[in-house]
Amino acid sequence: MEERKYGFFNNFLYVLKMLFKSNKRLFAFSLIEPVAECANTFIGMYFLKIIIAIFEKGEGTDTLIATVVSISVIMFVLTVICNFYYNFLEYSYIKTDTYLEKMRMKKVYDTDFKNMESPKFLDFLQRAKAALYNGMGFQGVTRQIKNILCQGALTIIAAVMIGSKNIIVVIAITVMSVAMSKILSYVTEKDKVKFSDFMAPTYRKMGYLDNTARNFDFAKDIRLYNLAGIFGSKYKELNELFVKKNKEHHNRWILGNLSMQLLVLAEVLVMYGWLIYMVLFKEMLVSDFILYLALSKRYTDAIGNLLWIYSNVKGNTLMVNDFRNFVEWPEDKDQYLESEGKRTDVKNRGYKFKFEHVSFKYPGCENYVLKDVNITIDAGMRLAIVGVNGAGKTTFVKLIMKLYEPTEGRILLNGVDIKEYDREEYFKIFSPVFQNIECFALPIYQNISFKEESETDMEKVKVALEKSGLWKKVSSYSSGVKTNMLKIFDESGIDLSGGERQRLAMARALYKEGDVIILDEPTAALDALAEDNMYREFDSMVGNKTSIFISHRLGSTRFCDKIAMFEDGRIVEEGTHDSLMELNGKYAYMFGIQAQYYEEGEDND
């Protein structure tokens, strides 16, 4: 994907759009509060002029007291409104933050599976996350909306009033302010590329090291193999880069700020020079001197504030741009024809798959993982996919489950290109058991049903656990299927052994009751005989459903209707166990090498 670069105003309007969609009250108050703050500021500037003017005109004490009280009450009310906005913003923004986080997480959940293996996509994910937290990105822009409106109004009003006395002063200060804005813009954009964008992969790597060090699943390996030193070395390397880039970041801003301070000094000299001239040669009244001194100071401050706000908002809109690039990351499904990805009539009594000249390679890679694969899987067939590691077996499975889309060729289900099926409906027909079996910090029943308790059929959970051979273990816990797993949310949470996790995964597949069963090397950690026994157990459970068994060991192949031997991303042999043994090719050779383990196991039995 090519990174889209939206303009400043385009991104700013996008923030307003998201704010309006997520929180209309906050949107409205962001427009109202600047009026109160601007009015409060100008009344404050006029306050001293009005008091001095009363003395200059010789008006009485009653007028003075009434004026002071009236102005004080008005300023008090306006100050209360401003303070209310500040505190309102602090808790009200959570609503908008939640809305945007849901957008980001929806993209994570819905994106093509292959994107989760793309470093570029993961870097954009990190940058999109940065746009939502720590007062940056969307929050950074939202918090400055009222300041932009207020400081903008103050700048315009002060410029008009000063310009009515001396337009040259306004032009001189404006020109110097524009020069400062150019410096700010240059430094901000350069810093975004040289620091923020550059550091995104580094933050991602630091996050990996941090998460891995705290992950219980890796704790044994880290300690027994003394990985702390290696992790420490990696973290030190990343930290040194972080320190180096931080130093460059701060030096960049030191030079930029020095240049701008020189321009600020020139602005002050112009402003005070003009006011001194007016007092000495134009007989300006003291009350007017006080007012225009305040206006001149307000004008230079307002322009300076606007420039700082512009710089701040521009930097944050660049982060918003990152967020938009992430949530708008193009999906393969978006490139389909209008008729594709719409069909929901996936459910069928039988499921026949056909691969027609299917090839696949990862985006940005030259080498194909699968090349010109042609195979038919009849409804109700038990297919064994075998081959050494890296032969393309798991990629084949991801393609048939529509986690990947073919680079070339097509996959048909009952004569229909699977691209035409709605992805969510298509997923429902599969009950997969993967090689890497994850347990979640949820109750056991939710690790099987993946639904809320009110939506879970507890009797069905029990049956699935009984069939998978895990019920005896689960029923021994005092809370049964409601026992929490892991110790993330529950200090008394339990964990399962490798074999028990595999049986839990089988229970998931049984509970889901998908019509197509996928076993992607879920028993890789078991010995050959135990793997063979578990495959036979699962085979007896699935009945007449279409089933695909993937393994680099061949104990699971003899009971299958068809065997496909993969090598270097191609199907090199295809047939039944007996026919392939008679062929005496690659499959027979591999089976002969492995057969001794099954024979030894049978002898021991």
C-alpha positions as CSV (number, residue, x, y, z in Angstrom):
1,M,0.0,0.0,0.0
2,E,1.2,3.5,-0.9
3,E,0.8,5.9,2.1
4,R,-1.9,8.5,1.5
5,K,-1.0,12.0,2.6
6,Y,-4.1,14.1,3.3
7,G,-3.7,17.9,3.7
8,F,-3.9,19.7,7.0
9,F,-7.4,21.0,6.6
10,N,-8.6,17.6,5.3
11,N,-7.3,15.9,8.4
12,F,-8.7,18.7,10.6
13,L,-12.2,18.3,9.1
14,Y,-11.9,14.5,9.5
15,V,-11.3,15.1,13.3
16,L,-14.4,17.3,13.4
17,K,-16.4,14.7,11.6
18,M,-15.3,11.9,14.0
19,L,-16.0,14.3,17.0
20,F,-19.5,15.0,15.7
21,K,-20.3,11.3,15.1
22,S,-19.1,10.2,18.4
23,N,-20.0,13.0,20.8
24,K,-22.3,15.8,19.6
25,R,-22.4,17.5,23.1
26,L,-18.6,17.8,23.1
27,F,-18.7,19.0,19.5
28,A,-21.2,21.8,20.4
29,F,-19.4,22.9,23.5
30,S,-16.1,23.1,21.6
31,L,-17.7,25.8,19.5
32,I,-19.5,27.6,22.3
33,E,-16.6,27.8,24.9
34,P,-14.2,29.9,22.7
35,V,-16.8,32.7,22.6
36,A,-16.8,32.8,26.4
37,E,-13.0,32.8,26.6
38,C,-12.6,35.4,23.9
39,A,-15.1,37.7,25.5
40,N,-13.4,37.2,28.9
41,T,-10.0,38.1,27.5
42,F,-11.2,41.4,25.8
43,I,-13.2,42.5,28.9
44,G,-10.0,41.9,30.9
45,M,-8.1,44.1,28.5
46,Y,-10.7,46.9,28.6
47,F,-11.1,46.7,32.4
48,L,-8.1,48.9,33.3
49,K,-8.8,51.3,30.4
50,I,-12.4,51.8,31.7
51,I,-11.3,52.4,35.3
52,I,-8.7,55.0,34.2
53,A,-11.2,56.6,31.8
54,I,-13.6,57.1,34.7
55,F,-10.9,59.1,36.6
56,E,-10.0,61.0,33.4
57,K,-13.6,62.1,33.0
58,G,-14.0,63.0,36.7
59,E,-17.0,60.7,37.2
60,G,-18.1,59.8,40.8
61,T,-17.4,56.9,43.1
62,D,-20.8,55.3,42.6
63,T,-20.1,54.9,38.8
64,L,-16.7,53.4,39.6
65,I,-18.1,50.8,42.1
66,A,-21.0,49.9,39.8
67,T,-18.6,49.4,36.9
68,V,-16.2,47.3,38.8
69,V,-18.9,45.1,40.2
70,S,-20.7,44.6,36.9
71,I,-17.5,43.7,35.0
72,S,-16.3,41.4,37.8
73,V,-19.6,39.5,37.7
74,I,-19.5,39.1,33.9
75,M,-15.9,37.9,34.1
76,F,-16.8,35.4,36.9
77,V,-19.6,33.9,34.8
78,L,-17.4,33.6,31.8
79,T,-14.6,32.0,33.8
80,V,-17.0,29.4,35.2
81,I,-18.0,28.5,31.7
82,C,-14.4,28.1,30.7
83,N,-13.5,26.0,33.8
84,F,-16.6,23.8,33.2
85,Y,-15.4,23.1,29.6
86,Y,-12.0,22.1,30.8
87,N,-13.3,19.5,33.3
88,F,-16.1,18.5,30.9
89,L,-13.5,17.7,28.2
90,E,-11.5,15.5,30.5
91,Y,-14.2,12.9,31.1
92,S,-16.3,13.5,27.9
93,Y,-13.5,12.7,25.5
94,I,-13.5,9.1,26.7
95,K,-16.6,8.6,24.6
96,T,-14.8,9.8,21.5
97,D,-11.7,7.8,22.4
98,T,-13.7,4.6,22.7
99,Y,-15.4,5.3,19.4
100,L,-12.1,5.6,17.6
101,E,-10.5,2.6,19.4
102,K,-13.4,0.5,18.2
103,M,-12.7,1.6,14.6
104,R,-9.0,0.6,15.1
105,M,-9.8,-2.7,16.7
106,K,-12.5,-3.5,14.0
107,K,-9.8,-3.1,11.4
108,V,-7.5,-5.4,13.3
109,Y,-10.3,-8.0,13.6
110,D,-11.5,-7.7,10.0
111,T,-8.3,-7.2,8.0
112,D,-7.1,-9.9,5.7
113,F,-5.1,-12.5,7.7
114,K,-2.0,-12.0,5.7
115,N,-1.8,-8.3,6.8
116,M,-1.1,-9.5,10.4
117,E,2.1,-10.9,9.0
118,S,3.1,-7.7,7.2
119,P,5.7,-5.5,9.1
120,K,4.4,-2.5,7.2
121,F,0.8,-3.1,8.3
122,L,2.0,-3.7,11.9
123,D,3.9,-0.4,11.8
124,F,0.8,1.4,10.7
125,L,-1.1,-0.4,13.5
126,Q,1.5,1.0,16.0
127,R,1.2,4.5,14.5
128,A,-2.6,4.4,14.6
129,K,-2.5,3.4,18.2
130,A,-0.2,6.4,19.0
131,A,-2.8,8.7,17.4
132,L,-5.3,7.7,20.2
133,Y,-3.4,8.0,23.4
134,N,-1.3,10.3,25.6
135,G,-3.2,13.4,24.5
136,M,-1.8,13.0,21.0
137,G,-3.5,12.7,17.6
138,F,-7.2,13.1,17.8
139,Q,-7.1,14.3,21.4
140,G,-4.4,16.8,20.5
141,V,-6.5,18.3,17.8
142,T,-9.8,18.2,19.8
143,R,-8.2,20.0,22.8
144,Q,-7.0,22.7,20.5
145,I,-10.2,23.4,18.6
146,K,-11.4,26.0,21.2
147,N,-7.9,27.6,21.3
148,I,-7.8,27.9,17.5
149,L,-11.2,29.6,17.5
150,C,-10.4,31.8,20.5
151,Q,-6.9,32.8,19.5
152,G,-8.0,33.3,15.9
153,A,-10.8,35.7,17.0
154,L,-8.4,37.6,19.3
155,T,-5.9,38.0,16.5
156,I,-8.4,39.3,14.0
157,I,-10.0,41.8,16.4
158,A,-6.7,43.0,17.8
159,A,-5.3,43.4,14.2
160,V,-8.4,45.5,13.1
161,M,-8.1,47.8,16.2
162,I,-4.3,48.3,15.9
163,G,-4.6,48.6,12.1
164,S,-7.0,51.5,12.5
165,K,-4.2,53.4,14.2
166,N,-1.2,52.1,12.2
167,I,-1.5,49.4,9.5
168,I,2.3,49.3,9.1
169,V,2.8,47.9,12.6
170,V,0.2,45.1,11.9
171,I,1.9,44.2,8.6
172,A,5.3,44.1,10.1
173,I,4.2,41.8,13.0
174,T,2.2,39.6,10.6
175,V,5.2,39.1,8.2
176,M,7.4,38.1,11.1
177,S,4.7,35.8,12.4
178,V,4.4,34.1,9.0
179,A,8.2,33.6,9.0
180,M,7.8,31.9,12.4
181,S,5.0,29.7,11.0
182,K,7.3,28.5,8.2
183,I,10.0,27.6,10.7
184,L,7.5,25.7,12.8
185,S,6.0,23.9,9.8
186,Y,9.4,22.8,8.6
187,V,10.6,21.5,12.0
188,T,7.3,19.8,12.6
189,E,7.2,17.9,9.3
190,K,10.8,17.0,9.5
191,D,10.5,15.8,13.1
192,K,7.5,13.7,12.2
193,V,9.5,11.8,9.5
194,K,12.8,11.7,11.3
195,F,11.5,10.8,14.8
196,S,7.9,9.7,15.0
197,D,7.7,7.6,11.9
198,F,11.2,6.4,12.2
199,M,10.6,5.2,15.7
200,A,7.4,3.3,15.1
201,P,9.2,0.0,14.2
202,T,11.4,0.5,17.2
203,Y,8.4,0.9,19.5
204,R,6.9,-2.2,18.0
205,K,10.1,-4.2,18.7
206,M,10.3,-2.8,22.2
207,G,6.7,-3.9,22.8
208,Y,7.5,-7.4,21.6
209,L,10.4,-7.7,24.0
210,D,8.3,-6.3,26.9
211,N,5.3,-8.5,26.2
212,T,7.4,-11.6,25.7
213,A,9.3,-11.0,29.0
214,R,5.9,-10.8,30.8
215,N,4.3,-13.7,29.0
216,F,4.0,-16.8,31.2
217,D,4.1,-19.1,28.1
218,F,7.7,-18.0,27.5
219,A,8.9,-17.9,31.1
220,K,10.4,-21.4,31.2
221,D,12.5,-20.9,28.0
222,I,13.7,-17.5,29.1
223,R,14.9,-18.8,32.4
224,L,16.2,-22.3,31.4
225,Y,18.0,-20.9,28.4
226,N,19.1,-17.7,30.1
227,L,17.5,-15.5,27.4
228,A,17.5,-12.5,29.8
229,G,21.0,-11.6,28.5
230,I,20.0,-11.8,24.8
231,F,16.8,-9.8,25.5
232,G,18.7,-7.3,27.5
233,S,21.2,-6.9,24.6
234,K,18.4,-6.4,22.1
235,Y,16.6,-3.9,24.4
236,K,19.9,-2.0,24.9
237,E,20.4,-1.8,21.2
238,L,16.9,-0.4,20.7
239,N,17.3,1.9,23.7
240,E,20.5,3.3,22.3
241,L,18.7,4.1,19.0
242,F,15.9,5.7,21.0
243,V,18.3,7.9,22.9
244,K,20.1,8.9,19.7
245,K,16.9,9.8,17.9
246,N,15.6,11.6,21.0
247,K,18.8,13.7,21.1
248,E,18.4,14.6,17.4
249,H,14.7,15.4,18.1
250,H,15.5,17.9,20.9
251,N,18.4,19.5,19.0
252,R,16.1,20.0,16.1
253,W,13.6,21.9,18.2
254,I,16.3,23.9,20.1
255,L,17.5,25.3,16.8
256,G,13.9,26.0,15.6
257,N,12.9,27.7,18.9
258,L,16.1,29.9,18.8
259,S,15.2,31.1,15.3
260,M,11.7,31.9,16.4
261,Q,12.7,33.7,19.6
262,L,14.8,36.1,17.5
263,L,11.7,37.0,15.5
264,V,9.7,37.4,18.7
265,L,12.3,39.9,19.9
266,A,11.9,41.9,16.7
267,E,8.1,41.9,17.1
268,V,8.5,43.3,20.7
269,L,10.8,46.1,19.5
270,V,8.3,47.2,16.7
271,M,5.4,47.1,19.1
272,Y,7.0,49.1,21.9
273,G,8.6,51.5,19.5
274,W,5.3,52.4,18.0
275,L,3.6,52.9,21.4
276,I,6.4,55.1,22.7
277,Y,6.1,57.2,19.5
278,M,2.3,57.6,20.0
279,V,2.7,58.8,23.6
280,L,5.5,61.2,22.9
281,F,4.3,62.7,19.6
282,K,0.6,62.0,19.1
283,E,-0.6,62.8,22.7
284,M,-2.2,59.4,23.3
285,L,-4.3,59.3,26.5
286,V,-3.1,57.1,29.3
287,S,-6.3,55.0,29.1
288,D,-5.8,54.5,25.4
289,F,-2.1,53.8,26.0
290,I,-3.0,51.1,28.5
291,L,-5.6,49.6,26.0
292,Y,-3.3,49.5,23.0
293,L,-0.4,48.2,25.0
294,A,-2.7,45.3,26.0
295,L,-4.0,44.9,22.4
296,S,-0.4,44.9,21.0
297,K,0.7,42.4,23.6
298,R,-2.4,40.3,22.9
299,Y,-1.9,40.5,19.1
300,T,1.7,39.3,19.3
301,D,0.8,36.7,21.9
302,A,-2.3,35.5,19.9
303,I,-0.2,35.1,16.7
304,G,2.5,33.3,18.7
305,N,-0.2,31.1,20.3
306,L,-1.8,30.5,16.9
307,L,1.6,29.5,15.4
308,W,2.3,27.1,18.3
309,I,-1.2,25.7,18.1
310,Y,-0.9,25.3,14.3
311,S,2.4,23.5,14.8
312,N,0.9,21.3,17.5
313,V,-2.3,20.6,15.5
314,K,-0.3,19.9,12.4
315,G,1.8,17.4,14.1
316,N,-1.3,15.8,15.5
317,T,-3.1,15.8,12.2
318,L,-0.1,13.9,10.7
319,M,-0.8,11.3,13.4
320,V,-4.5,11.4,12.4
321,N,-3.3,10.8,8.9
322,D,-1.5,7.6,10.1
323,F,-4.8,6.5,11.7
324,R,-6.7,7.1,8.5
325,N,-4.0,5.2,6.5
326,F,-4.5,2.2,8.9
327,V,-8.3,2.1,9.0
328,E,-8.5,2.7,5.2
329,W,-5.8,0.1,4.5
330,P,-7.1,-1.5,1.2
331,E,-8.3,-5.1,1.6
332,D,-8.3,-7.7,-1.2
333,K,-12.1,-8.0,-0.7
334,D,-12.4,-4.4,-1.6
335,Q,-10.9,-5.2,-5.0
336,Y,-13.4,-7.8,-5.8
337,L,-16.0,-7.4,-8.5
338,E,-19.3,-6.0,-7.3
339,S,-20.9,-9.5,-7.2
340,E,-18.1,-10.9,-5.1
341,G,-18.1,-11.3,-1.3
342,K,-21.9,-10.9,-1.2
343,R,-23.3,-14.5,-1.2
344,T,-24.5,-15.9,2.1
345,D,-25.9,-19.2,0.9
346,V,-22.8,-21.1,2.0
347,K,-24.5,-23.8,4.1
348,N,-24.9,-27.0,2.2
349,R,-25.4,-30.7,2.7
350,G,-22.1,-31.5,1.1
351,Y,-18.9,-29.5,0.6
352,K,-16.8,-30.2,-2.4
353,F,-13.6,-28.0,-2.9
354,K,-11.6,-27.7,-6.0
355,F,-8.3,-25.9,-6.4
356,E,-7.7,-24.7,-10.0
357,H,-4.1,-23.7,-10.7
358,V,-3.8,-22.0,-7.4
359,S,-0.6,-20.1,-6.6
360,F,0.2,-17.9,-3.6
361,K,3.0,-15.5,-2.6
362,Y,3.1,-13.0,0.2
363,P,2.8,-9.3,-0.7
364,G,6.1,-7.8,-1.6
365,C,7.8,-11.3,-1.9
366,E,9.1,-12.7,-5.2
367,N,9.0,-16.4,-4.2
368,Y,5.8,-18.4,-4.3
369,V,4.8,-20.4,-1.2
370,L,2.4,-22.5,-3.3
371,K,2.7,-22.9,-7.1
372,D,0.0,-24.3,-9.5
373,V,-1.9,-26.4,-7.0
374,N,-4.7,-28.5,-8.5
375,I,-6.7,-30.8,-6.3
376,T,-10.3,-31.9,-5.7
377,I,-11.7,-32.6,-2.2
378,D,-15.0,-34.4,-2.6
379,A,-17.8,-34.0,0.0
380,G,-17.3,-36.2,3.0
381,M,-13.8,-37.0,2.0
382,R,-10.9,-37.4,4.5
383,L,-7.9,-35.8,3.0
384,A,-4.4,-36.0,4.4
385,I,-1.9,-33.2,3.5
386,V,1.6,-34.4,4.2
387,G,5.1,-33.2,3.6
388,V,8.1,-31.8,5.4
389,N,8.1,-28.5,7.2
390,G,7.9,-25.5,4.9
391,A,6.3,-27.5,2.1
392,G,3.2,-25.3,2.0
393,K,0.7,-27.3,4.0
394,T,-0.4,-24.6,6.4
395,T,-0.7,-22.1,3.6
396,F,-2.9,-24.5,1.7
397,V,-5.2,-24.6,4.8
398,K,-5.3,-20.8,5.2
399,L,-6.3,-20.5,1.5
400,I,-9.1,-23.0,1.7
401,M,-10.4,-21.2,4.9
402,K,-10.2,-17.9,3.0
403,L,-7.7,-16.4,5.4
404,Y,-5.6,-15.8,2.4
405,E,-6.7,-15.0,-1.2
406,P,-4.9,-16.8,-4.1
407,T,-2.3,-14.8,-6.0
408,E,-3.3,-16.8,-9.1
409,G,-6.0,-19.3,-9.9
410,R,-9.2,-19.9,-7.9
411,I,-10.7,-22.1,-5.3
412,L,-14.3,-23.4,-5.8
413,L,-16.8,-24.6,-3.3
414,N,-19.5,-26.6,-4.9
415,G,-18.7,-25.0,-8.2
416,V,-18.7,-21.4,-6.9
417,D,-15.5,-19.3,-6.5
418,I,-15.2,-18.8,-2.7
419,K,-14.4,-15.1,-3.4
420,E,-18.2,-14.7,-4.0
421,Y,-19.1,-15.8,-0.5
422,D,-19.5,-13.5,2.5
423,R,-16.4,-14.1,4.6
424,E,-18.1,-14.2,7.9
425,E,-20.7,-16.7,6.6
426,Y,-17.9,-18.8,5.0
427,F,-16.0,-19.0,8.2
428,K,-19.0,-20.6,9.9
429,I,-18.6,-23.9,8.0
430,F,-15.2,-24.6,9.4
431,S,-14.2,-26.3,12.7
432,P,-10.4,-25.9,12.8
433,V,-7.8,-27.1,15.2
434,F,-4.5,-25.3,14.7
435,Q,-0.9,-26.3,15.6
436,N,-0.5,-23.4,18.0
437,I,-3.3,-23.8,20.5
438,E,-4.1,-20.7,22.5
439,C,-5.9,-20.6,25.8
440,F,-7.5,-17.3,26.7
441,A,-7.9,-15.7,30.1
442,L,-11.6,-16.6,30.2
443,P,-13.7,-19.4,31.9
444,I,-13.3,-22.8,30.4
445,Y,-16.7,-22.7,28.8
446,Q,-15.9,-19.5,27.0
447,N,-12.7,-21.0,25.7
448,I,-14.9,-23.5,24.0
449,S,-18.1,-21.6,23.0
450,F,-16.5,-18.1,22.6
451,K,-19.9,-16.7,23.7
452,E,-21.4,-15.0,26.7
453,E,-22.8,-17.4,29.4
454,S,-26.4,-16.6,28.5
455,E,-25.6,-17.6,24.9
456,T,-23.7,-20.8,25.7
457,D,-25.2,-24.2,25.7
458,M,-23.6,-25.7,28.8
459,E,-24.8,-29.2,28.1
460,K,-23.3,-29.0,24.6
461,V,-20.0,-27.8,26.3
462,K,-20.1,-30.9,28.5
463,V,-20.7,-33.2,25.6
464,A,-17.8,-31.7,23.6
465,L,-15.5,-32.1,26.7
466,E,-16.6,-35.7,27.1
467,K,-15.9,-36.5,23.5
468,S,-12.5,-34.8,23.6
469,G,-11.5,-36.7,26.8
470,L,-11.2,-33.6,28.9
471,W,-14.4,-33.8,31.0
472,K,-12.9,-35.8,33.8
473,K,-10.2,-33.1,34.3
474,V,-12.7,-30.2,34.1
475,S,-15.3,-31.8,36.4
476,S,-12.6,-32.2,39.1
477,Y,-12.5,-28.3,39.5
478,S,-14.9,-26.9,42.1
479,S,-16.2,-24.4,39.6
480,G,-16.3,-26.9,36.7
481,V,-16.6,-25.3,33.3
482,K,-16.8,-21.9,34.9
483,T,-13.2,-22.2,36.2
484,N,-11.1,-19.4,34.9
485,M,-8.1,-20.1,32.8
486,L,-4.7,-18.4,33.3
487,K,-4.0,-16.0,36.1
488,I,-4.4,-12.8,34.3
489,F,-7.8,-11.9,35.8
490,D,-8.1,-14.6,38.4
491,E,-5.2,-15.5,40.8
492,S,-6.6,-19.0,41.1
493,G,-6.9,-19.5,37.3
494,I,-5.7,-22.8,36.0
495,D,-3.6,-23.8,33.0
496,L,-3.5,-27.0,31.0
497,S,-0.7,-29.2,29.8
498,G,0.2,-29.4,26.1
499,G,-1.9,-32.6,25.5
500,E,-4.9,-31.1,27.5
501,R,-4.8,-28.0,25.4
502,Q,-5.0,-30.1,22.3
503,R,-8.1,-31.8,23.7
504,L,-9.5,-28.4,24.6
505,A,-9.0,-27.3,20.9
506,M,-10.8,-30.5,19.8
507,A,-13.7,-29.6,22.2
508,R,-13.9,-26.2,20.5
509,A,-14.1,-27.7,17.1
510,L,-16.8,-30.2,18.3
511,Y,-18.9,-27.4,19.9
512,K,-18.8,-25.3,16.8
513,E,-20.1,-28.2,14.7
514,G,-18.6,-26.9,11.6
515,D,-19.3,-29.0,8.5
516,V,-15.7,-29.0,7.4
517,I,-13.0,-30.2,9.9
518,I,-9.5,-28.9,9.7
519,L,-6.6,-30.4,11.8
520,D,-3.5,-28.4,11.1
521,E,-0.7,-30.3,13.0
522,P,-2.4,-29.9,16.4
523,T,-0.5,-32.9,17.7
524,A,3.0,-31.8,16.6
525,A,4.2,-31.9,20.3
526,L,3.2,-35.5,20.8
527,D,5.1,-38.6,19.9
528,A,4.2,-40.5,16.8
529,L,2.1,-43.1,18.4
530,A,0.1,-40.7,20.6
531,E,-0.4,-38.5,17.5
532,D,-1.8,-41.5,15.6
533,N,-4.1,-42.4,18.4
534,M,-5.4,-38.8,18.7
535,Y,-6.1,-38.6,15.0
536,R,-8.0,-41.8,15.1
537,E,-10.1,-40.5,18.1
538,F,-10.9,-37.4,16.2
539,D,-11.7,-39.3,13.1
540,S,-14.3,-41.3,15.0
541,M,-15.9,-38.1,16.2
542,V,-16.3,-36.2,12.9
543,G,-18.5,-38.8,11.2
544,N,-19.2,-38.2,7.5
545,K,-18.0,-34.5,7.5
546,T,-15.4,-33.3,5.0
547,S,-12.1,-33.5,6.9
548,I,-8.6,-32.3,6.2
549,F,-5.7,-33.6,8.3
550,I,-2.3,-31.9,8.0
551,S,0.9,-33.4,9.3
552,H,4.5,-33.8,8.4
553,R,4.3,-37.2,10.1
554,L,2.3,-40.0,8.4
555,G,0.6,-41.7,11.3
556,S,-2.7,-39.9,10.4
557,T,-2.7,-40.9,6.7
558,R,-3.7,-44.6,6.6
559,F,-7.4,-44.1,7.4
560,C,-7.8,-41.2,4.9
561,D,-9.5,-41.4,1.5
562,K,-6.9,-39.4,-0.2
563,I,-3.3,-38.3,0.5
564,A,-1.6,-35.2,-1.1
565,M,2.2,-35.1,-0.8
566,F,3.5,-31.5,-0.8
567,E,7.0,-30.5,-1.6
568,D,8.3,-27.0,-2.3
569,G,4.8,-25.6,-2.6
570,R,3.6,-28.2,-5.2
571,I,1.6,-31.4,-5.0
572,V,4.1,-34.0,-6.1
573,E,2.1,-37.2,-5.3
574,E,-1.6,-37.8,-4.8
575,G,-3.6,-41.0,-4.1
576,T,-4.6,-43.4,-1.3
577,H,-2.1,-44.8,1.2
578,D,-1.9,-48.2,-0.7
579,S,-1.5,-46.6,-4.1
580,L,1.2,-44.3,-3.0
581,M,3.0,-47.2,-1.3
582,E,2.9,-49.1,-4.5
583,L,4.2,-46.1,-6.4
584,N,7.3,-46.3,-4.2
585,G,8.0,-42.6,-4.5
586,K,8.5,-39.8,-2.0
587,Y,5.6,-40.7,0.2
588,A,6.6,-44.3,0.5
589,Y,10.1,-43.3,1.3
590,M,9.0,-40.9,4.1
591,F,6.5,-43.5,5.4
592,G,9.2,-46.2,5.5
593,I,11.5,-44.0,7.6
594,Q,8.7,-43.1,10.1
595,A,7.1,-46.6,10.2
596,Q,9.7,-47.9,12.7
597,Y,8.3,-45.5,15.3
598,Y,4.8,-46.9,14.9
599,E,6.0,-50.5,14.9
600,E,8.1,-49.9,18.0
601,G,5.1,-48.4,19.7
602,E,2.9,-51.3,18.8
603,D,5.5,-53.8,20.1
604,N,5.7,-51.9,23.4
605,D,1.9,-52.1,23.6
